[in-house]
Amino acid sequence: MKVEKIHIDSEFIRLQDLLKLSGVCSTGGMAKIVIQNGEVLVNNEVCTMRGKKMRPGDFAQFDDIKIVVE
């Protein structure tokens, strides 16, 4: 599994934006679809909320890529 680390300077980043920023999804529309289809895990649980607030220490998994928020 590939691990991507994303550093944020704010309190949180929304899940949809995290997927776009990491390059896992090329567009917001693609991110919306994969999240709503239940293809994304947040902290090892399926998450279908694209506006989920991701804070440092949280991680998302999609398509054999783990994205860690720092």
Order of alpha helices (4+ residues) and beta strands (2+ residues): beta-beta-alpha-alpha-beta-beta-beta-beta-beta
